[in-house]
Amino acid sequence: MRKISVRTGRTVMMAAAIGVSLAADARAQCNLTPLAVGLRSPLGVTESNQGNLLVTETGIVTVPHSGRVSIVGPTGSRRTLIDGLPSARSDEGGVSGPSGLFMRGRTLYVSIGIGDSLQPPTPGSTARIGNPNPSSRLFSSVLAIHFSAHIEQTTGGVFLTLADQDDLADGRKVTLTDGSGGAVAIEMVANFPDHVPSPLPTFPANVRGSNPFALTMMGDQLYVSDGGRNLVWQTDVDSGAFAPLATFAPIANPLFPAVGGPVLEAVPAGIKELNGHLYVTLFRGFPFVAGTSVVEEIDPRTGDHAPVISGLVMTVGVLPFSDDGQQVEYFVLQHASSISLGPSGLTWVAPGFLRRYSPSGVTVLANCLSRPSSMVRSEKTGAVYVTEITGGRLVKID
């Protein structure tokens, strides 16, 4: 079994990597409890100080602006916090809308994905051009949603209209009231460029889109992973100023020319903070070659970064923690086992995995997940909650 180097701040420890050995992983039990089902392609989850779980739902591909944030109680009951968030069919054919979220006090920060900011490519081409008329001016942005503990426990939800979206894009705060008179205030934190020029030798008009996926926070700084631009943004929540903190270069595609192009894009996905360090997963782009996905540690002072766990597969989330205050361990979330290509396009092959990386090795905590997308560890119980795109589920793993 191969070894991986797991760096934990000043120390270096060695752990045996399970990697893609499904035979070894199959020994783990499927120890999960579904809490909620039928969510609209959930992508992000966090726990509030009231003990509820807040979930971003990207939306329904055939229903524009069906993005939503839901409140899921400890027993699985679901209520809407806010509906009508921007979402649309993306240039790749799926739905894109609300993605990551981070809560501090009574403010919830929510990232909004690329939406329909790019036009679909012509058949057989990977080139992209911008959409001159995207359905929302809020795509590729971060919003701040302010609401009281009373609203969290009682609201039936508020709805964001297209006029409200335009107000936010113009820099105006929007306050929405629910049926009981409770108020939810929303404001723009950062509006990243929908796309930037990225000329190709054969297509000078090519662009690269901004696609925020997840976010975390230290002090008054938000850090946002961008899977479209292959970078992590640093955003000042007070001024709204933003700039790239770290960028990730592509790597050679070991399957080229048999499958895919000559390089694999980095595709930053999940991002978390621990003890002043940032940890981000690089999912890697098509054809998602086994062993190329990594977890990287970023120094937020300089933007320097380096792998802490390598040899992974389609890693979508990381959760660093230290139960003893000294040694860092990691929960690592794998989106799928592989892909298949057929007449109907790409299919994600189950299962997805949740693993724990510790000084003593790697433990499989769940080997039965279906396209997991994010996770949070409860500060109250220690349980891990995972969102799954398939079935729109939120599940609990003890």
NORJO-V588772 format. One line per field, one symbol per residue. ss: DSSP state (H for helix, E for strand, L for the rest). phi: phi as a letter, one per 40 degrees, with the letter a starting at -180 (. if undefined). A space follows every 10 residues. Layout:
ss=???
phi=???
This chain:
ss=LLEEEEEELL EEEEEELLLL LHHHHLLLLL LEEEEELLLL LEEEEEELLL LLEEEEELLE LLELLLEEEE EELLLLLEEE EEEEELLEEL LLLLEELEEE EEEELLEEEE EELLLLLELL LLLLLLLLLE LLLLLLLLLL EEEEEELLHH HHHHLLLEEL LHHHHHHHHL LLLEEEELLL LLEEEEEEEE ELLLEEELLE LLELLLEEEL LEEEEEEELL EEEEEELLLL EEEEEELLLL LEEEEEELLL EELLLLLLLL LLEELLLEEE EEEELLEEEE EELLLLLLLL LLEEEEEEEL LLLLEEEEEE EELLEEEEEE ELLLLLLLEE EEEELLLEEE EELLEEEEEL LEEEEEEELL EEEEEEEEEL LEEEEEELLL LLLEEEEELH HHEEEEEL
phi=.cbbcbcbgc bbbbbcccfb cccccccccc cbbcbabgcc fcbbaabccc gcbbbcbchb dcbdfbcabb bbcdchcbbc cabgccaacc cchccbadbc aabbgbbbcb cbccfbcbcd ccdgbbcbbc ccbccacbcf abbbbbaccc ddcbcchbbc cccccccccc gccbbbbccc gcbbbbacca bccdabdacb dcacccbbcc bdbaaaabfb bcbbcbcccf abcbbccccg caaccabbcc bcccccccbg ccbbccfdbc aabafgbbbb cbcgcdcfcd gccabbbbcc cbgcaacbbb gbbfcbabbc aacbgbccbb cbbbcacabb bbdchcbccc ccbbbbbbdc hbbccabbcb fcbaaabccc bgcbbbcbcc gfbbbbbc
